[in-house]
Amino acid sequence: MDARTKGRFLFAVGLLCGFYWPASVTSKGAPAGQADTLPSAQGTLPHFIQEPEDAYIVKSNPIKLRCRATPALQIFFKCNGEWVHQNEHTSQEYKDLNTGLKVREVMINVSRQQVEDFHGPEDYWCLCVAWSHLGTSKSRKATVRIAYLRKNFEQDPQGKEVPINGMIVLHCRPPEGVPAAKVEWQKNDELVSSLTDDKLDTRADYSLIINEARLSDSGNYTCLASNVVAKRRSATAPVIVYVNGGWSLWTEWSACNVPCGRGIQKRSRTCTNPAPLNGGAFCEGMSVQKITCNSLCPVDGGWDEWSEWTACSSQCERQRSRECNSPAPRHRGKTCEGSGKATENCTDGLCTQNRKLLHDVKPQNMESSIDVALYSGLGAGIVAVVILVVAVMLYRKSHSDYGVDVIDSSALTGGFQSFNFKTTRQGNPLLLNSSMPPDMTVGRTYSTPLCFHDGADKELFDPLPDIKVKVQSSFMVSLGVAERAEFHAKAPGESYPQDLSCDFCSTVDKRNKGPLTLNGPLSGSREQLRTSGVFGHVGGRLVVPNTGVSLLVPHGAVAENMSWEMCMVINQGEASAQTLEGCEILLGPEVTYGPSGLDLFCPVAMTVAHCAEVDAENWNIQLKRKTQDGKWEEVMSVEEESASCYCLMDSSSCHLLLDQPGSYALVGEPLTQAAVKRLKLAVFGSVEAGALNYSLRVYCVDDTPHAFQGVVAAETSRGGQLLEEPKTLPFRANTFSLQVSIQDVPQFLWSIKPFTTCQEFSFPQVWCSNQQPLHCAFQLERYSPAAAQLSCKISVRQVKGHEQILQVYTAVAEGEKEPVPFFMQTDCTVTSQTGPKAFKIPLSIRQRICATFDTANAKGKDWQLLAQKLHLDRNLGYFAKQRSPSAVILSLWEARHQDSADLDSLASALEEIGKIHSKSSPKDPEEAEPDLNHIEAGGLYGTANPAAFPEGEDCAPEYTG
């Protein structure tokens, strides 16, 4: 087809499509009138110099689409598959100055209405079609969209508080828009950019990340979103970079605050390294530390005895000398006064010199004879006094085992002590004031008492039932006229004689004028502690809060489709219990669990706290149960094996496996004087009715949570405050009493009733207290209301035993804070749990372990090996009679580790059993056995598949091994 024919064809196409060509076409295909004016390239297709670009319609403003091509006879737009009418085109031709070719340019307008009226599967689009003599060319498609930007952000950044050098991540999701919004960040209305700050990082998801936060990064951050339509601001996100306080180095210890004797040294530090900023935490711990110091007191010098006189010299004189060494002056002490040498005439004036009488020699003073007589008399008197003192001391030593008087050490210090007081100590919420570190001197052993019995000051002790404490005047002790204590006899032998071993218990019985009962009342109004819960087949746990008493009901102990309301009671009222036999004492609370008709498939595990230092050589510890007629019968001795129940003694708790409900008590009988029971010591204080009076109350109670809870209840009712962390004192069965003394009371600030600084509990009162608290009180009076601080020491010691020091540093004020309960555990109100949450071992793992170990095999991998690895391998006969020995062993392990949740020990035991088994014999490929390592690795710390195990009861399988 020649050029003319092609031009006519294109013209016909244009007519058919509705175009009106502006001029006739020449033989070359160019419009008339222009063929000779603008040259064009011959023999080429149109080439687009500019193609239409994507565009967005903003509000109601139309957009222009433009394209240019060369060589081109005509250019027309085609939108959405349809040709745009010629009248809507704006075209022009011009000559390209660089190439000299003619260039045709065409433009059209696209309105918002056109775009909105178009409904197609894709966006509104347009392209250009250019004609030349050789044919046509098409441009790219250009889309036209209506631009918008919604108002609300899909996610606003959130404010943060981060520590210095921490990471800050601010998330932002801009509003939906066309085109997609561009996101920028502002801090305090100023743009931030990762190009200017290498600590900043902006991610593709529009998040702002600050890798290492600096103080300068604190501010109000805003996310900005913008496109061709509008700009949007997110909500402001405040970012705070805080600095936690840090302690500076300790200063050097200050000089001792007293020139002589016992004083205090202190050092301090400040919370400035760094100082807390922007709400950062203040430093934890004490800003001031204090220690006691002993300044060496000055020792004044003293003269030695005179030496012998020298021989008479030619000058008729003789000499003698003495040294200042008795003692020599030390520590800034004064030197001896007087002369170290003496000279006198040795011939009473008759000495001759140069063969002449020396009449001018001064005669001896007539008073010298009188002085000799006076000094001789004084010397004789001193010798007589020394002989008398020695005789008195020898007499007292031969008639008494105790020779140490009580002296309050505060008299030596004069009461001048300087302390820094704080309001609370973080370690114990009950402490009123305890910024000073307590004196940790413990474990001292004494051979003589500090004070003795006397009935003079019984009013010092607050009235608790059945508590009578005698106080001995230290003044009378110093005179040697005090009668010896009733129980301070010669120390008995290492073991108690059969006829004397329990005299002290019988003494207490007489003193109380009645039989000694289990859990006698602290006060008449004290109620029983009781808790209950409903338990079914899944089992659970029952806890008496803050007493160390709990009951574990294993899974499967209750039959399916049944439930029991079970209860536990700590008996502490006036009971009808009979007197304990011999020297038996109560080591823990008396606990009852029921109901009486309870029918279980396997034993329950009861945990009871005790106060004994367990030692089979020194103790005979028994478990007793109350019969229907109110008497106590022995169930078992903890050191003997029994098929009726199981008893496991830990250092502070006793774990029992029991089949029958009822009342149980743990009692102990000392076999030797080395038997020890633990006492918990606590000191409370409160302002008395008088504005100047302050009372210190020292409690000695068996070291069990239940016994100490009674002390807390009593002190809470009277508004007392705990002044020092409670401490533990080992109390030996050596028949010696317990002495409580107050020391180092500032003499110039406080006064205490004379002869009451030392008070005493007899041995029977302490040893046979049976969970009932003993206490004594010290009444102090300040000389002035300005004395708002009290510092002293409370010494609690057993004669020929151990001592503990309770250090009291407190601020005394009439407006005290309300007392805070001592028991602050988070679970102190949780009394019962049922189902899987009550157990540490998941049920599926428990069932797999039971299935593995309950059946004995030739390789020795049975429940006995499990008990051995869990250190429960005594009294195995009890486990052997159970339906599922492994289930009972795991219940005992659960009770023993209920507080620590130590699954690691169980996992390690299973892993060790698996290793022993794998080493002992190669595994038979035809024998299918559970993989213990799999149980250890995957099950104890995760949820296993329950479908893999039978849904039977833990206690149901009959033991056949």
Phi, psi and omega in degrees: 000127180280179184294321182295314181299317179298321180294318178295324179296317179294322179296316179297320177299319179297320178296317181297329181274359176094011179270150175243113182289137187289340183205164178293153182265133179280177178298339179270353181092009183256154178299149181294147180086349182237358184294331184261352186267320185242120178288154177222158180288136181264139172075029177228153173282158179299142179238127183277121173278325178222125178257157180294143182249156176301145184217157179235134179271119181261121182056241182246015182277124178291162178244159180250133173252134188226142172212149180229143181211156176209143341285143181217127173282319178213153173227130177227152178266145174232119185242129179053034177087002180238144180286140176278136183301147184299328184291341181271358178268146170239116185233156176204158176236146176207165183262131178285119184294334182280316184259342183076006179270154177278143182235129178256133180237134182228141179226148170224159175254138175240123183264166178297323181297319179299317180293316181295326182283346182276129178233098181222176182287347180224179181291162176298131183220157178217151173216165180255144173237122182247139180250145170218183180297332186266348179150204185239158174225144178248144176271179175290161174279135175246127180269148177236120181233154177276121182280144176201165176210116183290165188276321190265135175289143175290330174211119177274147175294147182251142178295153182218153169239118184231150176285160179299142184071005174278177181259135177249127177234117178247120181264143179213130172238113188290168177294157175293140180195163174229120354290170181302138186290147172268135186251133174228160181243142176236143171238119183054045176067018175238137182295141174244147184216142176289347179286331182259349182222113183286351176279344182266149178212122177253129185262169180295336179270020175070009179283150175251125182238128173248113189292313181232104186294137175243163178301326180291347179280354176292139179163185179259116184258139181227140177262125180253130176239132183212148168216198186292347183268308189202178174237143179231144177246133177281175172295149182285134178249106178286131177244126180242122174260113185254162180234120174285142181292151177225146183284143169282177176290152177294143171286170175291153178297136178288166176291156179299136189280359176235144181286342186208132176094204186274130180216205185226138168246146179218158173220160186221165174212160183238153181272067185229015184231068358270173173282146179295136180228151174054041177084011178295157184292142174284158182299141175267146179110186185267141176271345181228132173245143180228142175225157177279151179221158179233106177279132180291124182285146178298139178244114179285146180287154177224148183284144168285176174292150176296146175283172177292152178294145175283171177291154182293129184273176178293345178268013179064033180229153172229159185227157171215163184218167177211157181247149179272070185230014183233069356269173173284146180296134179221156174053055177066024178283162182283147175282166182294142177269144180103184184261148178271358180227149178225142181229141177211160177286137188254008182229017182053036176086002183261006181292139178256144177221133186056033178060031177227148177290137178266082180287343181276359177292131184294127181291159179291141181293141182291340183281352183297324179295323179294318181297320180300317179295318181296312180296323178298317179296317179298317179300317179297321178296317180297316179300319180296318180296316180300316179298320180295315180298316179299320180296317180297318181296317178297324180293314181295323180294325181282343183248004182209145176273356188232126185224026181242124179273159179270125177232125178286119184291347178291340178293336180280330184271347179075005177080005181268103175221140182245128183226159175250121187254141170242169185276324183218163171241135185294331187295326182223119185290346181274342183295132178284304178217123184207045180286335181280139175290133181291156175287119187266020181289114181223168170079011179284144181245137183238155179247352181224152182281162176262338180203167189231182183278147171197146182265022189282320193242054181290339182289353180289340187261128177296147188285100165253150184298140173059032178239115178230117184238134180264143180239131182254132176292124178293338177293317179293325177299317182296334178277349178079017183254002181285140176283141183292153182295153183298324186258006179268062177268181177301141182298128178290179181291181184296328174243156184284133172296153185297329185266350183240355191294337188235022179300323185292324178294319179293328177297318179295324178300317179294321182294321181279352177056044179176170180292146177282118184254156176290133176054060172296160189286145170285317174213163184297334185263003184288128184267164177288149175268123186222142174215153183210164178194158180260126185234138178244208185296331183283346178078191181166197185222139179240131186229134168267110190301139169064026180237350185074020182242129179209163181224126179254121177258109186293161173295130180090356178292327177260138182297154178296150180063022176227158175211150180233139169271106183258150182221158172228137182229133171261113185280122182217015177262187176293110185249170180260022181294144180281165179297139174292145184280145173058228182262019183292138176231158180277124182262350180199178182290153174278122188239136176242132173231149184198194018281172187293330182268022184295131181240114184236154179274338180211161186291152173267160181249116179253135177245128180228131178285149178223171186239018184263145167276100192292123177204116185297334181285336186250344185233146164244101185255132184230154172257127181239152180231143181276131179277177182292333179270012174088004179267163181254129178241149180284131176268311180193160169263138187295340180267356180251158178272143182217144178266352183270331178202172183231138181229125178240118182262120169260180184297327183231356182221155176241128182250122185244139169254115189237140177262331187245137174288160179154191180258129183233149177214143177258117183239155181223147176236122180290134178265331179223171177290348179279356177296136185231134166241147185274137173248141173260128183250136179212146178238130179241156179217154176200153176282130182274185185302319177286142184295337183259358185262142178221136184248130172250126181241124182252125182251139173235116187219152176304141187279072171227148180301324181295317181295319180289335177296327175297323177296315181297320180297317180296317181289326177298320181293333182256008175077025180282159179236136176286125188258348180205151178302132177301145181234163183251138180235122173288123182248117187270154179274054183255013177068010180263151190280174178248128184244137180239122181227150177253137186224161173059038173282128180301114188292328184273354181247328186229152174232149178228150183303134184302145174065022180240017182283349179228128180230163193216137168257134176290160181301315180298323180300320183280313186292323184256031180291334176050060174070006178262136185283142170253145177206153174229163186232146173241121181263120180245151178227130180270147182287333184215146176299342180290341178281088187262008182228145180229130176225131179195178177237142172248118179259124176240118185215148172264135178300130185056040180213213185262163180229147171230145179248125172257113184270124182251119170228112185211153172265130183259121179214150182288325182271069182287156173290159175297139180297146181255135178302141181291324183274109183242022182295148182292335183256022186289345179258355180276115184253338181211146174223140180233155176081195186301330183293346180275351185241149178278325183268124177302147185300317182297320178291321178299316180294323179293318179297317180297317179297329182284319191258345185288336180258120182289152175218172186292342183272000174081010181268081181228189186295335178294321176294322176299315178297322179295315182289336177265010178059041177234037190264029172248156182055048182292340178298330177295317180292325185297331183273357180279155178297317177231093181303321182296321179296319180292321178297318179292325176297318178295321177296320177300314181296323183289329184247028184293334180268322185276337183051044187274079177289343181298321181295320178292317179298319180295321180296316179295320179295320179293321177297318178298321179292319179297319181294318181293330180280329187291322181202148177294149185282131178286122182296337181272352182262121182263112178234148178298144180273109182294323178297326177293320177299315183293317188282316190259337192263321188294332184247011179216183181260115179275172181278112182296334182294343182282353185232154178292149182269022182287174180285149177298322187265001189284318187299136178280131180285127181242353185280000000 
